[in-house]
């Protein structure tokens, strides 16, 4: 797993264009800190879209599992034994 860059918000204010360009080129997230705490994350648009697609798939899988549980009354189907 990659190590994200940690950037104080004062540095981001001073050199926003360079920092954003660097993060897009590096394709890694940057954590923006304020008062020593992470307050934001800078991602490239491609990285963000990829994460959004993963989240959508996860939510769709959760909805499908919930619907299946409602239809089966919460019972799991047992595999048939062909013997």
PyMOL Python script that loads the backbone (N, CA, C, O; Angstrom):
from pymol import cmd

cmd.read_pdbstr("""\
ATOM      1  N   UNK A   1       0.854  -1.186   0.000  1.00  0.00           N
ATOM      2  CA  UNK A   1       0.000   0.000   0.000  1.00  0.00           C
ATOM      3  C   UNK A   1       0.893   1.241   0.000  1.00  0.00           C
ATOM      4  O   UNK A   1       1.891   1.313   0.717  1.00  0.00           O
ATOM      5  N   UNK A   2       0.513   2.193  -0.808  1.00  0.00           N
ATOM      6  CA  UNK A   2       1.297   3.423  -0.905  1.00  0.00           C
ATOM      7  C   UNK A   2       1.119   4.296   0.323  1.00  0.00           C
ATOM      8  O   UNK A   2       0.099   4.235   1.010  1.00  0.00           O
ATOM      9  N   UNK A   3       2.118   5.098   0.582  1.00  0.00           N
ATOM     10  CA  UNK A   3       2.051   6.038   1.691  1.00  0.00           C
ATOM     11  C   UNK A   3       1.632   7.390   1.143  1.00  0.00           C
ATOM     12  O   UNK A   3       2.344   7.974   0.326  1.00  0.00           O
ATOM     13  N   UNK A   4       0.484   7.898   1.581  1.00  0.00           N
ATOM     14  CA  UNK A   4       0.055   9.205   1.085  1.00  0.00           C
ATOM     15  C   UNK A   4       0.951  10.317   1.610  1.00  0.00           C
ATOM     16  O   UNK A   4       1.523  10.223   2.697  1.00  0.00           O
ATOM     17  N   UNK A   5       1.056  11.354   0.821  1.00  0.00           N
ATOM     18  CA  UNK A   5       1.811  12.536   1.243  1.00  0.00           C
ATOM     19  C   UNK A   5       0.963  13.319   2.241  1.00  0.00           C
ATOM     20  O   UNK A   5      -0.256  13.396   2.093  1.00  0.00           O
ATOM     21  N   UNK A   6       1.590  13.889   3.240  1.00  0.00           N
ATOM     22  CA  UNK A   6       0.899  14.719   4.230  1.00  0.00           C
ATOM     23  C   UNK A   6       1.335  16.155   3.988  1.00  0.00           C
ATOM     24  O   UNK A   6       2.526  16.467   4.010  1.00  0.00           O
ATOM     25  N   UNK A   7       0.357  17.028   3.756  1.00  0.00           N
ATOM     26  CA  UNK A   7       0.640  18.421   3.402  1.00  0.00           C
ATOM     27  C   UNK A   7      -0.122  19.345   4.349  1.00  0.00           C
ATOM     28  O   UNK A   7      -1.350  19.281   4.415  1.00  0.00           O
ATOM     29  N   UNK A   8       0.574  20.186   5.070  1.00  0.00           N
ATOM     30  CA  UNK A   8      -0.122  21.173   5.915  1.00  0.00           C
ATOM     31  C   UNK A   8      -0.920  22.144   5.037  1.00  0.00           C
ATOM     32  O   UNK A   8      -0.505  22.478   3.926  1.00  0.00           O
ATOM     33  N   UNK A   9      -2.038  22.579   5.539  1.00  0.00           N
ATOM     34  CA  UNK A   9      -2.903  23.464   4.771  1.00  0.00           C
ATOM     35  C   UNK A   9      -2.198  24.774   4.408  1.00  0.00           C
ATOM     36  O   UNK A   9      -2.500  25.368   3.373  1.00  0.00           O
ATOM     37  N   UNK A  10      -1.273  25.226   5.241  1.00  0.00           N
ATOM     38  CA  UNK A  10      -0.541  26.454   4.911  1.00  0.00           C
ATOM     39  C   UNK A  10       0.305  26.251   3.651  1.00  0.00           C
ATOM     40  O   UNK A  10       0.424  27.169   2.840  1.00  0.00           O
ATOM     41  N   UNK A  11       0.895  25.061   3.475  1.00  0.00           N
ATOM     42  CA  UNK A  11       1.639  24.773   2.247  1.00  0.00           C
ATOM     43  C   UNK A  11       0.702  24.710   1.050  1.00  0.00           C
ATOM     44  O   UNK A  11       1.041  25.183  -0.035  1.00  0.00           O
ATOM     45  N   UNK A  12      -0.472  24.129   1.245  1.00  0.00           N
ATOM     46  CA  UNK A  12      -1.454  24.062   0.158  1.00  0.00           C
ATOM     47  C   UNK A  12      -1.882  25.460  -0.265  1.00  0.00           C
ATOM     48  O   UNK A  12      -2.026  25.729  -1.458  1.00  0.00           O
ATOM     49  N   UNK A  13      -2.086  26.344   0.689  1.00  0.00           N
ATOM     50  CA  UNK A  13      -2.469  27.721   0.363  1.00  0.00           C
ATOM     51  C   UNK A  13      -1.372  28.423  -0.442  1.00  0.00           C
ATOM     52  O   UNK A  13      -1.655  29.166  -1.382  1.00  0.00           O
ATOM     53  N   UNK A  14      -0.120  28.177  -0.058  1.00  0.00           N
ATOM     54  CA  UNK A  14       1.012  28.843  -0.713  1.00  0.00           C
ATOM     55  C   UNK A  14       1.273  28.338  -2.125  1.00  0.00           C
ATOM     56  O   UNK A  14       1.649  29.112  -3.005  1.00  0.00           O
ATOM     57  N   UNK A  15       1.074  27.031  -2.344  1.00  0.00           N
ATOM     58  CA  UNK A  15       1.509  26.439  -3.605  1.00  0.00           C
ATOM     59  C   UNK A  15       0.488  25.428  -4.142  1.00  0.00           C
ATOM     60  O   UNK A  15       0.842  24.303  -4.493  1.00  0.00           O
ATOM     61  N   UNK A  16      -0.750  25.835  -4.198  1.00  0.00           N
ATOM     62  CA  UNK A  16      -1.844  24.948  -4.582  1.00  0.00           C
ATOM     63  C   UNK A  16      -1.630  24.298  -5.945  1.00  0.00           C
ATOM     64  O   UNK A  16      -1.749  23.079  -6.068  1.00  0.00           O
ATOM     65  N   UNK A  17      -1.320  25.078  -6.954  1.00  0.00           N
ATOM     66  CA  UNK A  17      -1.191  24.540  -8.310  1.00  0.00           C
ATOM     67  C   UNK A  17      -0.116  23.462  -8.390  1.00  0.00           C
ATOM     68  O   UNK A  17      -0.336  22.413  -8.996  1.00  0.00           O
ATOM     69  N   UNK A  18       1.043  23.711  -7.784  1.00  0.00           N
ATOM     70  CA  UNK A  18       2.128  22.725  -7.836  1.00  0.00           C
ATOM     71  C   UNK A  18       1.757  21.452  -7.085  1.00  0.00           C
ATOM     72  O   UNK A  18       2.041  20.350  -7.553  1.00  0.00           O
ATOM     73  N   UNK A  19       1.131  21.593  -5.936  1.00  0.00           N
ATOM     74  CA  UNK A  19       0.752  20.427  -5.136  1.00  0.00           C
ATOM     75  C   UNK A  19      -0.276  19.583  -5.871  1.00  0.00           C
ATOM     76  O   UNK A  19      -0.147  18.360  -5.926  1.00  0.00           O
ATOM     77  N   UNK A  20      -1.283  20.212  -6.428  1.00  0.00           N
ATOM     78  CA  UNK A  20      -2.306  19.461  -7.160  1.00  0.00           C
ATOM     79  C   UNK A  20      -1.699  18.774  -8.376  1.00  0.00           C
ATOM     80  O   UNK A  20      -1.982  17.603  -8.628  1.00  0.00           O
ATOM     81  N   UNK A  21      -0.877  19.481  -9.125  1.00  0.00           N
ATOM     82  CA  UNK A  21      -0.233  18.874 -10.292  1.00  0.00           C
ATOM     83  C   UNK A  21       0.642  17.688  -9.878  1.00  0.00           C
ATOM     84  O   UNK A  21       0.662  16.662 -10.558  1.00  0.00           O
ATOM     85  N   UNK A  22       1.351  17.827  -8.783  1.00  0.00           N
ATOM     86  CA  UNK A  22       2.198  16.741  -8.299  1.00  0.00           C
ATOM     87  C   UNK A  22       1.397  15.525  -7.883  1.00  0.00           C
ATOM     88  O   UNK A  22       1.810  14.397  -8.153  1.00  0.00           O
ATOM     89  N   UNK A  23       0.275  15.722  -7.240  1.00  0.00           N
ATOM     90  CA  UNK A  23      -0.549  14.596  -6.808  1.00  0.00           C
ATOM     91  C   UNK A  23      -1.197  13.898  -7.991  1.00  0.00           C
ATOM     92  O   UNK A  23      -1.322  12.673  -7.994  1.00  0.00           O
ATOM     93  N   UNK A  24      -1.605  14.653  -8.986  1.00  0.00           N
ATOM     94  CA  UNK A  24      -2.184  14.044 -10.177  1.00  0.00           C
ATOM     95  C   UNK A  24      -1.129  13.212 -10.897  1.00  0.00           C
ATOM     96  O   UNK A  24      -1.408  12.096 -11.336  1.00  0.00           O
ATOM     97  N   UNK A  25       0.076  13.751 -11.019  1.00  0.00           N
ATOM     98  CA  UNK A  25       1.161  13.016 -11.680  1.00  0.00           C
ATOM     99  C   UNK A  25       1.548  11.771 -10.890  1.00  0.00           C
ATOM    100  O   UNK A  25       1.819  10.724 -11.478  1.00  0.00           O
ATOM    101  N   UNK A  26       1.576  11.876  -9.574  1.00  0.00           N
ATOM    102  CA  UNK A  26       1.981  10.750  -8.734  1.00  0.00           C
ATOM    103  C   UNK A  26       0.880   9.698  -8.606  1.00  0.00           C
ATOM    104  O   UNK A  26       1.159   8.549  -8.262  1.00  0.00           O
ATOM    105  N   UNK A  27      -0.337  10.071  -8.872  1.00  0.00           N
ATOM    106  CA  UNK A  27      -1.500   9.195  -8.740  1.00  0.00           C
ATOM    107  C   UNK A  27      -1.636   8.621  -7.336  1.00  0.00           C
ATOM    108  O   UNK A  27      -2.122   7.504  -7.160  1.00  0.00           O
ATOM    109  N   UNK A  28      -1.205   9.386  -6.341  1.00  0.00           N
ATOM    110  CA  UNK A  28      -1.366   8.981  -4.949  1.00  0.00           C
ATOM    111  C   UNK A  28      -2.139  10.073  -4.221  1.00  0.00           C
ATOM    112  O   UNK A  28      -2.082  11.238  -4.616  1.00  0.00           O
ATOM    113  N   UNK A  29      -2.847   9.719  -3.181  1.00  0.00           N
ATOM    114  CA  UNK A  29      -3.580  10.737  -2.434  1.00  0.00           C
ATOM    115  C   UNK A  29      -2.642  11.587  -1.583  1.00  0.00           C
ATOM    116  O   UNK A  29      -1.542  11.161  -1.231  1.00  0.00           O
ATOM    117  N   UNK A  30      -3.091  12.778  -1.266  1.00  0.00           N
ATOM    118  CA  UNK A  30      -2.371  13.643  -0.329  1.00  0.00           C
ATOM    119  C   UNK A  30      -3.332  13.995   0.793  1.00  0.00           C
ATOM    120  O   UNK A  30      -4.464  14.409   0.543  1.00  0.00           O
ATOM    121  N   UNK A  31      -2.882  13.831   2.022  1.00  0.00           N
ATOM    122  CA  UNK A  31      -3.672  14.228   3.179  1.00  0.00           C
ATOM    123  C   UNK A  31      -3.341  15.672   3.509  1.00  0.00           C
ATOM    124  O   UNK A  31      -2.175  16.031   3.669  1.00  0.00           O
ATOM    125  N   UNK A  32      -4.363  16.488   3.610  1.00  0.00           N
ATOM    126  CA  UNK A  32      -4.199  17.887   3.983  1.00  0.00           C
ATOM    127  C   UNK A  32      -4.489  17.987   5.476  1.00  0.00           C
ATOM    128  O   UNK A  32      -5.535  17.547   5.952  1.00  0.00           O
ATOM    129  N   UNK A  33      -3.538  18.577   6.208  1.00  0.00           N
ATOM    130  CA  UNK A  33      -3.715  18.686   7.655  1.00  0.00           C
ATOM    131  C   UNK A  33      -3.953  20.132   8.065  1.00  0.00           C
ATOM    132  O   UNK A  33      -3.486  21.074   7.425  1.00  0.00           O
ATOM    133  N   UNK A  34      -4.685  20.267   9.134  1.00  0.00           N
ATOM    134  CA  UNK A  34      -4.941  21.577   9.730  1.00  0.00           C
ATOM    135  C   UNK A  34      -4.896  21.379  11.239  1.00  0.00           C
ATOM    136  O   UNK A  34      -5.669  20.599  11.795  1.00  0.00           O
ATOM    137  N   UNK A  35      -4.003  22.076  11.884  1.00  0.00           N
ATOM    138  CA  UNK A  35      -3.844  21.922  13.326  1.00  0.00           C
ATOM    139  C   UNK A  35      -3.375  20.526  13.710  1.00  0.00           C
ATOM    140  O   UNK A  35      -3.664  20.055  14.809  1.00  0.00           O
ATOM    141  N   UNK A  36      -2.655  19.864  12.813  1.00  0.00           N
ATOM    142  CA  UNK A  36      -2.139  18.533  13.098  1.00  0.00           C
ATOM    143  C   UNK A  36      -3.097  17.395  12.814  1.00  0.00           C
ATOM    144  O   UNK A  36      -2.754  16.235  13.043  1.00  0.00           O
ATOM    145  N   UNK A  37      -4.293  17.697  12.321  1.00  0.00           N
ATOM    146  CA  UNK A  37      -5.295  16.675  12.019  1.00  0.00           C
ATOM    147  C   UNK A  37      -5.612  16.667  10.529  1.00  0.00           C
ATOM    148  O   UNK A  37      -5.639  17.718   9.890  1.00  0.00           O
ATOM    149  N   UNK A  38      -5.848  15.489   9.980  1.00  0.00           N
ATOM    150  CA  UNK A  38      -6.238  15.387   8.577  1.00  0.00           C
ATOM    151  C   UNK A  38      -7.643  15.956   8.424  1.00  0.00           C
ATOM    152  O   UNK A  38      -8.578  15.532   9.103  1.00  0.00           O
ATOM    153  N   UNK A  39      -7.775  16.934   7.513  1.00  0.00           N
ATOM    154  CA  UNK A  39      -9.080  17.563   7.293  1.00  0.00           C
ATOM    155  C   UNK A  39      -9.602  17.370   5.878  1.00  0.00           C
ATOM    156  O   UNK A  39     -10.780  17.606   5.608  1.00  0.00           O
ATOM    157  N   UNK A  40      -8.718  16.935   4.966  1.00  0.00           N
ATOM    158  CA  UNK A  40      -9.134  16.729   3.578  1.00  0.00           C
ATOM    159  C   UNK A  40      -8.153  15.793   2.896  1.00  0.00           C
ATOM    160  O   UNK A  40      -7.050  15.552   3.388  1.00  0.00           O
ATOM    161  N   UNK A  41      -8.577  15.268   1.746  1.00  0.00           N
ATOM    162  CA  UNK A  41      -7.721  14.415   0.933  1.00  0.00           C
ATOM    163  C   UNK A  41      -7.787  14.916  -0.500  1.00  0.00           C
ATOM    164  O   UNK A  41      -8.872  15.175  -1.019  1.00  0.00           O
ATOM    165  N   UNK A  42      -6.630  15.055  -1.145  1.00  0.00           N
ATOM    166  CA  UNK A  42      -6.560  15.465  -2.544  1.00  0.00           C
ATOM    167  C   UNK A  42      -6.299  14.213  -3.373  1.00  0.00           C
ATOM    168  O   UNK A  42      -5.337  13.482  -3.138  1.00  0.00           O
ATOM    169  N   UNK A  43      -7.181  13.981  -4.356  1.00  0.00           N
ATOM    170  CA  UNK A  43      -7.062  12.840  -5.271  1.00  0.00           C
ATOM    171  C   UNK A  43      -7.175  13.317  -6.700  1.00  0.00           C
ATOM    172  O   UNK A  43      -7.785  14.353  -6.967  1.00  0.00           O
ATOM    173  N   UNK A  44      -6.589  12.566  -7.626  1.00  0.00           N
ATOM    174  CA  UNK A  44      -6.806  12.875  -9.039  1.00  0.00           C
ATOM    175  C   UNK A  44      -8.252  12.508  -9.377  1.00  0.00           C
ATOM    176  O   UNK A  44      -8.849  11.669  -8.703  1.00  0.00           O
ATOM    177  N   UNK A  45      -8.819  13.129 -10.412  1.00  0.00           N
ATOM    178  CA  UNK A  45     -10.190  12.790 -10.803  1.00  0.00           C
ATOM    179  C   UNK A  45     -10.337  11.302 -11.145  1.00  0.00           C
ATOM    180  O   UNK A  45     -11.357  10.692 -10.823  1.00  0.00           O
ATOM    181  N   UNK A  46      -9.332  10.723 -11.790  1.00  0.00           N
ATOM    182  CA  UNK A  46      -9.397   9.307 -12.156  1.00  0.00           C
ATOM    183  C   UNK A  46      -9.456   8.425 -10.921  1.00  0.00           C
ATOM    184  O   UNK A  46     -10.242   7.480 -10.857  1.00  0.00           O
ATOM    185  N   UNK A  47      -8.618   8.743  -9.941  1.00  0.00           N
ATOM    186  CA  UNK A  47      -8.596   7.972  -8.698  1.00  0.00           C
ATOM    187  C   UNK A  47      -9.937   8.097  -7.973  1.00  0.00           C
ATOM    188  O   UNK A  47     -10.471   7.109  -7.467  1.00  0.00           O
ATOM    189  N   UNK A  48     -10.469   9.302  -7.928  1.00  0.00           N
ATOM    190  CA  UNK A  48     -11.762   9.517  -7.277  1.00  0.00           C
ATOM    191  C   UNK A  48     -12.859   8.711  -7.970  1.00  0.00           C
ATOM    192  O   UNK A  48     -13.656   8.046  -7.307  1.00  0.00           O
ATOM    193  N   UNK A  49     -12.901   8.770  -9.306  1.00  0.00           N
ATOM    194  CA  UNK A  49     -13.925   8.016 -10.046  1.00  0.00           C
ATOM    195  C   UNK A  49     -13.796   6.522  -9.787  1.00  0.00           C
ATOM    196  O   UNK A  49     -14.804   5.829  -9.645  1.00  0.00           O
ATOM    197  N   UNK A  50     -12.567   6.020  -9.724  1.00  0.00           N
ATOM    198  CA  UNK A  50     -12.363   4.604  -9.436  1.00  0.00           C
ATOM    199  C   UNK A  50     -12.898   4.226  -8.064  1.00  0.00           C
ATOM    200  O   UNK A  50     -13.553   3.195  -7.914  1.00  0.00           O
ATOM    201  N   UNK A  51     -12.624   5.047  -7.071  1.00  0.00           N
ATOM    202  CA  UNK A  51     -13.136   4.786  -5.726  1.00  0.00           C
ATOM    203  C   UNK A  51     -14.659   4.889  -5.684  1.00  0.00           C
ATOM    204  O   UNK A  51     -15.317   4.113  -4.992  1.00  0.00           O
ATOM    205  N   UNK A  52     -15.214   5.843  -6.421  1.00  0.00           N
ATOM    206  CA  UNK A  52     -16.669   5.993  -6.462  1.00  0.00           C
ATOM    207  C   UNK A  52     -17.314   4.762  -7.099  1.00  0.00           C
ATOM    208  O   UNK A  52     -18.357   4.301  -6.636  1.00  0.00           O
ATOM    209  N   UNK A  53     -16.699   4.224  -8.159  1.00  0.00           N
ATOM    210  CA  UNK A  53     -17.232   3.001  -8.789  1.00  0.00           C
ATOM    211  C   UNK A  53     -17.191   1.828  -7.817  1.00  0.00           C
ATOM    212  O   UNK A  53     -18.147   1.056  -7.735  1.00  0.00           O
ATOM    213  N   UNK A  54     -16.094   1.691  -7.081  1.00  0.00           N
ATOM    214  CA  UNK A  54     -16.005   0.613  -6.088  1.00  0.00           C
ATOM    215  C   UNK A  54     -17.089   0.748  -5.028  1.00  0.00           C
ATOM    216  O   UNK A  54     -17.710  -0.241  -4.638  1.00  0.00           O
ATOM    217  N   UNK A  55     -17.313   1.968  -4.565  1.00  0.00           N
ATOM    218  CA  UNK A  55     -18.342   2.200  -3.551  1.00  0.00           C
ATOM    219  C   UNK A  55     -19.725   1.859  -4.101  1.00  0.00           C
ATOM    220  O   UNK A  55     -20.540   1.259  -3.400  1.00  0.00           O
ATOM    221  N   UNK A  56     -19.993   2.238  -5.353  1.00  0.00           N
ATOM    222  CA  UNK A  56     -21.286   1.933  -5.966  1.00  0.00           C
ATOM    223  C   UNK A  56     -21.493   0.431  -6.075  1.00  0.00           C
ATOM    224  O   UNK A  56     -22.583  -0.070  -5.800  1.00  0.00           O
ATOM    225  N   UNK A  57     -20.446  -0.294  -6.477  1.00  0.00           N
ATOM    226  CA  UNK A  57     -20.562  -1.756  -6.570  1.00  0.00           C
ATOM    227  C   UNK A  57     -20.830  -2.369  -5.205  1.00  0.00           C
ATOM    228  O   UNK A  57     -21.647  -3.280  -5.074  1.00  0.00           O
ATOM    229  N   UNK A  58     -20.144  -1.868  -4.195  1.00  0.00           N
ATOM    230  CA  UNK A  58     -20.355  -2.386  -2.845  1.00  0.00           C
ATOM    231  C   UNK A  58     -21.763  -2.136  -2.362  1.00  0.00           C
ATOM    232  O   UNK A  58     -22.378  -3.008  -1.748  1.00  0.00           O
ATOM    233  N   UNK A  59     -22.285  -0.936  -2.637  1.00  0.00           N
ATOM    234  CA  UNK A  59     -23.651  -0.622  -2.226  1.00  0.00           C
ATOM    235  C   UNK A  59     -24.644  -1.477  -2.984  1.00  0.00           C
ATOM    236  O   UNK A  59     -25.638  -1.918  -2.407  1.00  0.00           O
ATOM    237  N   UNK A  60     -24.400  -1.726  -4.277  1.00  0.00           N
ATOM    238  CA  UNK A  60     -25.294  -2.570  -5.068  1.00  0.00           C
ATOM    239  C   UNK A  60     -25.282  -3.999  -4.528  1.00  0.00           C
ATOM    240  O   UNK A  60     -26.330  -4.641  -4.450  1.00  0.00           O
ATOM    241  N   UNK A  61     -24.107  -4.497  -4.156  1.00  0.00           N
ATOM    242  CA  UNK A  61     -24.015  -5.847  -3.599  1.00  0.00           C
ATOM    243  C   UNK A  61     -24.756  -5.926  -2.266  1.00  0.00           C
ATOM    244  O   UNK A  61     -25.426  -6.920  -1.985  1.00  0.00           O
ATOM    245  N   UNK A  62     -24.637  -4.883  -1.446  1.00  0.00           N
ATOM    246  CA  UNK A  62     -25.357  -4.847  -0.169  1.00  0.00           C
ATOM    247  C   UNK A  62     -26.864  -4.859  -0.393  1.00  0.00           C
ATOM    248  O   UNK A  62     -27.598  -5.573   0.291  1.00  0.00           O
ATOM    249  N   UNK A  63     -27.322  -4.055  -1.365  1.00  0.00           N
ATOM    250  CA  UNK A  63     -28.766  -4.016  -1.656  1.00  0.00           C
ATOM    251  C   UNK A  63     -29.251  -5.372  -2.148  1.00  0.00           C
ATOM    252  O   UNK A  63     -30.337  -5.811  -1.769  1.00  0.00           O
ATOM    253  N   UNK A  64     -28.461  -6.045  -2.989  1.00  0.00           N
ATOM    254  CA  UNK A  64     -28.843  -7.361  -3.499  1.00  0.00           C
ATOM    255  C   UNK A  64     -28.907  -8.374  -2.363  1.00  0.00           C
ATOM    256  O   UNK A  64     -29.827  -9.191  -2.323  1.00  0.00           O
ATOM    257  N   UNK A  65     -27.955  -8.338  -1.446  1.00  0.00           N
ATOM    258  CA  UNK A  65     -27.956  -9.265  -0.308  1.00  0.00           C
ATOM    259  C   UNK A  65     -29.165  -9.015   0.585  1.00  0.00           C
ATOM    260  O   UNK A  65     -29.789  -9.959   1.071  1.00  0.00           O
ATOM    261  N   UNK A  66     -29.495  -7.742   0.800  1.00  0.00           N
ATOM    262  CA  UNK A  66     -30.664  -7.416   1.627  1.00  0.00           C
ATOM    263  C   UNK A  66     -31.945  -7.896   0.963  1.00  0.00           C
ATOM    264  O   UNK A  66     -32.828  -8.437   1.628  1.00  0.00           O
ATOM    265  N   UNK A  67     -32.049  -7.699  -0.353  1.00  0.00           N
ATOM    266  CA  UNK A  67     -33.241  -8.157  -1.074  1.00  0.00           C
ATOM    267  C   UNK A  67     -33.347  -9.678  -1.013  1.00  0.00           C
ATOM    268  O   UNK A  67     -34.435 -10.221  -0.822  1.00  0.00           O
ATOM    269  N   UNK A  68     -32.231 -10.354  -1.174  1.00  0.00           N
ATOM    270  CA  UNK A  68     -32.227 -11.815  -1.091  1.00  0.00           C
ATOM    271  C   UNK A  68     -32.654 -12.277   0.297  1.00  0.00           C
ATOM    272  O   UNK A  68     -33.419 -13.233   0.422  1.00  0.00           O
ATOM    273  N   UNK A  69     -32.175 -11.619   1.328  1.00  0.00           N
ATOM    274  CA  UNK A  69     -32.549 -11.980   2.692  1.00  0.00           C
ATOM    275  C   UNK A  69     -34.041 -11.775   2.924  1.00  0.00           C
ATOM    276  O   UNK A  69     -34.683 -12.579   3.600  1.00  0.00           O
ATOM    277  N   UNK A  70     -34.595 -10.695   2.362  1.00  0.00           N
ATOM    278  CA  UNK A  70     -36.036 -10.460   2.510  1.00  0.00           C
ATOM    279  C   UNK A  70     -36.840 -11.541   1.797  1.00  0.00           C
ATOM    280  O   UNK A  70     -37.853 -12.009   2.318  1.00  0.00           O
ATOM    281  N   UNK A  71     -36.392 -11.940   0.606  1.00  0.00           N
ATOM    282  CA  UNK A  71     -37.123 -12.940  -0.172  1.00  0.00           C
ATOM    283  C   UNK A  71     -37.042 -14.323   0.453  1.00  0.00           C
ATOM    284  O   UNK A  71     -37.980 -15.111   0.331  1.00  0.00           O
ATOM    285  N   UNK A  72     -35.946 -14.628   1.116  1.00  0.00           N
ATOM    286  CA  UNK A  72     -35.780 -15.957   1.709  1.00  0.00           C
ATOM    287  C   UNK A  72     -36.111 -15.962   3.189  1.00  0.00           C
ATOM    288  O   UNK A  72     -35.928 -16.975   3.864  1.00  0.00           O
ATOM    289  N   UNK A  73     -36.588 -14.856   3.691  1.00  0.00           N
ATOM    290  CA  UNK A  73     -36.916 -14.773   5.107  1.00  0.00           C
ATOM    291  C   UNK A  73     -35.681 -14.855   5.990  1.00  0.00           C
ATOM    292  O   UNK A  73     -35.754 -15.267   7.148  1.00  0.00           O
ATOM    293  N   UNK A  74     -34.539 -14.455   5.423  1.00  0.00           N
ATOM    294  CA  UNK A  74     -33.303 -14.467   6.195  1.00  0.00           C
ATOM    295  C   UNK A  74     -32.594 -15.809   6.187  1.00  0.00           C
ATOM    296  O   UNK A  74     -31.515 -15.945   6.762  1.00  0.00           O
ATOM    297  N   UNK A  75     -33.204 -16.823   5.528  1.00  0.00           N
ATOM    298  CA  UNK A  75     -32.580 -18.146   5.479  1.00  0.00           C
ATOM    299  C   UNK A  75     -31.544 -18.192   4.367  1.00  0.00           C
ATOM    300  O   UNK A  75     -31.737 -17.582   3.316  1.00  0.00           O
ATOM    301  N   UNK A  76     -30.480 -18.886   4.578  1.00  0.00           N
ATOM    302  CA  UNK A  76     -29.466 -19.118   3.552  1.00  0.00           C
ATOM    303  C   UNK A  76     -29.868 -20.381   2.797  1.00  0.00           C
ATOM    304  O   UNK A  76     -30.305 -21.362   3.399  1.00  0.00           O
ATOM    305  N   UNK A  77     -29.718 -20.347   1.481  1.00  0.00           N
ATOM    306  CA  UNK A  77     -29.986 -21.555   0.692  1.00  0.00           C
ATOM    307  C   UNK A  77     -28.890 -22.565   0.944  1.00  0.00           C
ATOM    308  O   UNK A  77     -27.707 -22.224   0.971  1.00  0.00           O
ATOM    309  N   UNK A  78     -29.289 -23.807   1.127  1.00  0.00           N
ATOM    310  CA  UNK A  78     -28.301 -24.852   1.301  1.00  0.00           C
ATOM    311  C   UNK A  78     -27.988 -25.455  -0.059  1.00  0.00           C
ATOM    312  O   UNK A  78     -28.874 -25.626  -0.897  1.00  0.00           O
ATOM    313  N   UNK A  79     -26.729 -25.772  -0.263  1.00  0.00           N
ATOM    314  CA  UNK A  79     -26.314 -26.400  -1.523  1.00  0.00           C
ATOM    315  C   UNK A  79     -26.909 -27.799  -1.576  1.00  0.00           C
ATOM    316  O   UNK A  79     -26.901 -28.532  -0.587  1.00  0.00           O
ATOM    317  N   UNK A  80     -27.424 -28.154  -2.745  1.00  0.00           N
ATOM    318  CA  UNK A  80     -27.974 -29.497  -2.908  1.00  0.00           C
ATOM    319  C   UNK A  80     -26.829 -30.493  -3.023  1.00  0.00           C
ATOM    320  O   UNK A  80     -25.812 -30.227  -3.663  1.00  0.00           O
ATOM    321  N   UNK A  81     -27.017 -31.629  -2.398  1.00  0.00           N
ATOM    322  CA  UNK A  81     -26.013 -32.679  -2.433  1.00  0.00           C
ATOM    323  C   UNK A  81     -26.405 -33.665  -3.520  1.00  0.00           C
ATOM    324  O   UNK A  81     -27.410 -34.367  -3.412  1.00  0.00           O
ATOM    325  N   UNK A  82     -25.577 -33.705  -4.589  1.00  0.00           N
ATOM    326  CA  UNK A  82     -25.861 -34.608  -5.703  1.00  0.00           C
ATOM    327  C   UNK A  82     -25.424 -36.030  -5.410  1.00  0.00           C
ATOM    328  O   UNK A  82     -25.670 -36.936  -6.205  1.00  0.00           O
ATOM    329  N   UNK A  83     -24.775 -36.229  -4.269  1.00  0.00           N
ATOM    330  CA  UNK A  83     -24.459 -37.502  -3.742  1.00  0.00           C
ATOM    331  C   UNK A  83     -23.495 -38.311  -4.418  1.00  0.00           C
ATOM    332  O   UNK A  83     -23.204 -39.423  -3.977  1.00  0.00           O
TER     333      UNK A  83
END
""", "prot")
cmd.dss("prot")
cmd.show_as("cartoon", "prot")
cmd.util.cbc("prot")
cmd.orient("prot")
